[in-house]
Amino acid sequence: MRRFWFSVLLFAIAISLMVASLAIGQDSVLDKVKDRGRLVCGVYGGLPGFSFLNQDGKWNGFDVDYCRALAAAIFGDPDKIEFVPLKTPERFPALQTGEIDVLIRNTTWTLTRDTQVGADFAPPTFYDGQGFMLRKELGVTSLEELAGASICVTAGSTTELNLADTMRALGVDFKPVVFEEIDTLYNSYEQERCDVVTSDKSQLAARRNVLKNPEAHVILDVTISKEPLGPVTIHGDNKWNDVVSWVVYATFFAEEHGITQSNVSTYESKNPEIGRFLGETGDMGGKLGLSTDWARQVIAAVGNYGEIFERNLTPIGLPRGVNKPWTQGGLLYAMPFR
């Protein structure tokens, strides 16, 4: 009997080693993107400030700019890209099946998502938190005053779980009104099918701007969660996740050192780390499977983090808050280019 189980163990080890060797032999998503000649980026597609189609049919927004930054790093051309709009339930299946190369769609990094849905997260590009929007005429200023209220929330999201946890902890009874689609969620709120809508504060601010009477709605000064939002790659492809991560770090680093879209082509410094960042010394690009000037290409295409934020999120009323460089008391911190 012992010999039988020992044989089973050896067989299992052999299978594991075979699977591992096959995985190692597989092309990285980076190789597939290069061979295809364009990046396929999953976005939301209907959230002003983050990802949306303007009247000219052009994609715009904070998340869109990070998609373009990635294309610029790989190809030296931010337009070698295909955008795929995804509904909330479609996000992770699209990543798992290879329909998209990267997901940059207001997605919160959680332990469960990091371990259970076949995803690896890159550094957060926006630190957010869940809030509540309601009609100003209600005169509500605290969650305790929402006893008996109907609250619109997106199904299958961290938002739904956070809402239930918070209200249970406060001992506040409420009526959840659950929707699969974000557009339906906000349309229902505007039609007064619920008293309150809850989501990430960035989303609330973006959607308030497109309501018929934005000034009639207020976002409570209450934050009930941490929502670190950022790019997501397929689990296990370290090479690809490295590229996505360092493109994010490049935008942080550039802002920290005053490297902008307008000066990156002529920027000079005696700082050795900046020299490595700009591709003047060392071979940082080669270590990532990119060109030596990949970081220059990123900043030339979309600018540094501050420029991306000011262009897309400041106009919808979002303050920088903690989304500032660590040198200014914020949470944005680039790993060393060494």
Residue pairs with C-beta under 8 A, 6 or more apart in sequence:
23 236
27 35
28 237
28 239
28 240
28 289
29 101
29 102
29 233
29 234
29 237
29 239
29 240
30 74
30 239
30 240
30 243
30 289
32 101
33 39
33 40
33 74
33 101
34 74
37 75
37 80
38 71
38 75
38 80
38 81
38 82
39 67
39 70
39 71
39 74
39 75
39 80
39 81
39 82
39 101
39 102
40 81
40 82
40 84
40 99
40 100
40 101
40 102
41 67
41 70
41 71
41 81
41 82
41 83
41 84
41 100
41 101
41 102
41 103
41 104
42 84
42 86
42 91
42 94
42 95
42 99
42 100
42 102
42 103
42 104
42 105
43 50
43 51
43 59
43 61
43 63
43 64
43 67
43 83
43 84
43 85
43 86
43 104
43 105
44 50
44 51
44 63
44 85
44 86
44 105
44 106
44 182
45 51
45 52
45 53
45 83
45 85
45 86
46 52
46 85
46 182
46 183
47 61
47 106
47 182
47 203
47 206
47 207
48 61
48 206
48 207
48 209
48 210
48 316
49 61
49 62
49 202
49 205
49 206
49 312
49 313
49 315
49 316
49 318
50 61
50 62
50 63
50 64
50 106
50 202
50 203
50 206
50 312
50 313
51 59
51 60
51 61
51 62
51 63
51 64
51 83
51 85
51 104
51 105
52 59
52 60
52 61
53 59
53 60
54 60
59 83
60 312
61 312
62 125
62 126
62 308
62 309
62 312
62 313
63 104
63 105
63 106
63 125
64 83
65 302
65 308
65 311
65 312
66 104
66 125
66 231
66 247
66 248
66 251
66 302
66 308
67 81
67 83
67 102
67 104
68 78
68 79
68 81
68 301
68 302
69 78
69 247
69 250
69 251
69 298
69 301
69 302
70 102
70 231
70 243
70 244
70 247
71 77
71 78
71 79
71 80
71 81
71 301
72 78
72 297
72 298
72 300
72 301
72 302
73 243
73 247
73 250
73 290
73 294
73 295
73 297
73 298
74 80
74 243
74 290
74 294
76 291
76 293
76 297
78 301
78 302
84 94
84 99
84 100
86 94
86 100
86 103
86 105
87 180
87 181
88 154
88 155
88 156
88 157
88 180
88 181
88 182
89 156
89 180
91 103
91 105
91 107
91 232
92 103
92 113
92 117
92 118
92 119
93 99
94 100
94 103
95 102
95 103
95 118
95 119
95 232
95 233
95 234
96 117
96 118
96 234
98 234
101 240
102 231
102 232
102 233
102 240
102 244
103 119
103 231
103 232
103 233
104 125
104 230
104 231
104 232
106 200
106 202
106 203
106 229
107 113
107 229
107 230
107 232
108 128
108 158
108 200
108 227
108 228
108 229
109 121
109 124
109 228
109 229
109 230
110 158
113 119
113 121
114 120
114 121
118 234
118 235
119 232
119 233
119 234
119 235
120 232
120 233
120 234
120 235
120 236
120 237
120 241
121 230
121 231
121 232
121 233
122 230
122 231
122 232
122 233
122 241
122 244
122 245
122 248
123 230
123 245
123 248
123 249
123 252
124 228
124 229
124 230
124 331
125 229
125 230
125 231
125 248
125 251
125 305
126 202
126 228
126 229
126 230
126 323
127 226
127 227
127 228
127 229
127 321
127 322
127 323
127 331
128 200
128 201
128 202
128 227
128 228
128 229
129 200
129 201
129 223
129 224
129 225
129 226
129 227
130 158
130 159
130 162
130 163
130 198
130 199
130 200
130 201
130 223
130 224
130 225
130 227
131 198
131 199
131 200
131 201
131 204
131 219
131 220
131 222
131 223
131 224
132 143
132 146
132 151
132 196
132 197
132 198
132 204
132 219
132 220
132 222
133 189
133 196
133 197
133 198
133 204
133 207
133 208
133 217
133 218
133 219
133 220
134 140
134 195
134 196
134 197
134 217
134 218
134 220
135 195
135 216
135 217
135 218
136 215
136 216
136 217
136 218
137 216
138 195
140 146
140 220
141 220
141 221
142 220
142 222
143 166
143 167
143 170
143 172
143 220
143 222
143 224
144 170
144 172
146 167
146 172
146 174
146 195
146 196
147 172
147 173
147 174
148 173
148 174
148 175
149 174
149 175
149 194
149 195
149 196
150 174
150 175
150 176
150 177
150 193
150 194
150 195
150 196
151 163
151 174
151 175
151 176
151 177
151 194
151 195
151 196
151 197
151 198
152 177
152 178
152 179
152 185
152 186
152 188
152 189
152 193
152 194
152 196
152 197
152 198
153 159
153 160
153 163
153 176
153 177
153 178
153 179
153 185
153 197
153 198
153 199
154 160
154 178
154 179
154 180
154 182
154 185
154 199
155 178
155 179
155 180
156 180
158 225
158 227
159 198
159 199
159 200
160 176
160 178
162 224
162 225
163 176
163 198
163 224
164 176
166 224
166 225
167 173
167 174
177 188
177 193
177 194
179 185
179 188
182 199
182 203
182 207
185 197
185 199
186 197
186 207
186 211
188 194
189 196
189 197
190 211
190 212
197 204
199 207
200 227
200 229
201 219
201 223
201 318
202 229
202 313
202 318
204 219
205 219
205 316
205 317
205 318
206 316
208 214
208 217
208 219
209 316
209 317
211 217
230 248
231 244
231 248
233 240
233 241
233 244
234 240
239 289
242 288
243 288
243 289
243 290
246 288
246 335
247 298
249 334
249 335
249 337
250 277
250 294
250 295
250 298
250 299
250 334
251 298
251 299
251 302
251 303
251 304
251 305
251 308
252 304
252 305
252 325
252 332
252 333
252 334
253 259
253 277
253 295
253 334
253 337
254 260
254 264
254 277
254 295
254 298
254 299
254 303
254 304
254 305
255 304
255 305
255 306
255 307
255 325
255 332
256 325
256 326
256 327
256 332
256 334
257 269
257 271
257 274
257 277
259 267
259 274
259 277
259 278
259 299
259 304
260 299
260 303
260 304
260 307
261 299
261 300
261 301
261 302
261 303
261 304
261 307
264 278
264 296
264 299
264 300
265 296
265 300
267 274
267 278
269 275
272 281
273 336
273 337
273 338
275 281
275 282
276 282
276 284
276 337
276 338
277 284
277 295
277 337
278 293
278 295
278 296
279 285
279 291
279 292
279 293
279 294
279 295
279 296
283 292
284 292
284 294
284 295
284 337
285 291
285 292
285 293
285 294
285 295
286 292
288 294
291 297
295 337
302 308
303 311
305 325
305 332
309 320
309 323
320 330
321 330
322 330
322 331
323 330
323 331
323 332
324 330
324 331
324 332
325 332
325 333
326 332
326 333
